[in-house]
Amino acid sequence: MWIKNTSGKPDAMLTFASIAFAVVTFNVLLATISTLSFQEWDISFYAMEASTLTAYLGATFGAYVSRRWTSAKYLNEEEGNGEDNE
């Protein structure tokens, strides 16, 4: 269900960041179309505010990057402690 990261493990934050990117990209594409008309139906699409898109992407990508950084930091510390004990 989760997208796998570069180490091959399922990653929830990478999945959330990818979904956020897809939502923002889809919103931008629909906003460029503006209106779809089919027979008597008219569907209008409006762009989200730039601040909302920035907050949406910034929060998810920031959480992903900080989680990766934290994982790498503590994984390296654990490996370093294991080598010192030998």
Number of C-alpha atoms within 10 A of each C-alpha: 7 12 15 13 14 8 7 8 10 14 17 15 20 21 18 18 21 16 14 19 17 12 15 19 13 11 16 17 13 16 15 11 11 13 12 11 9 7 5 5 8 9 9 12 15 13 14 12 8 9 9 11 19 11 11 16 20 14 13 19 19 13 16 19 14 11 14 15 12 12 12 12 11 11 11 12 11 11 10 11 10 10 8 7 6 5
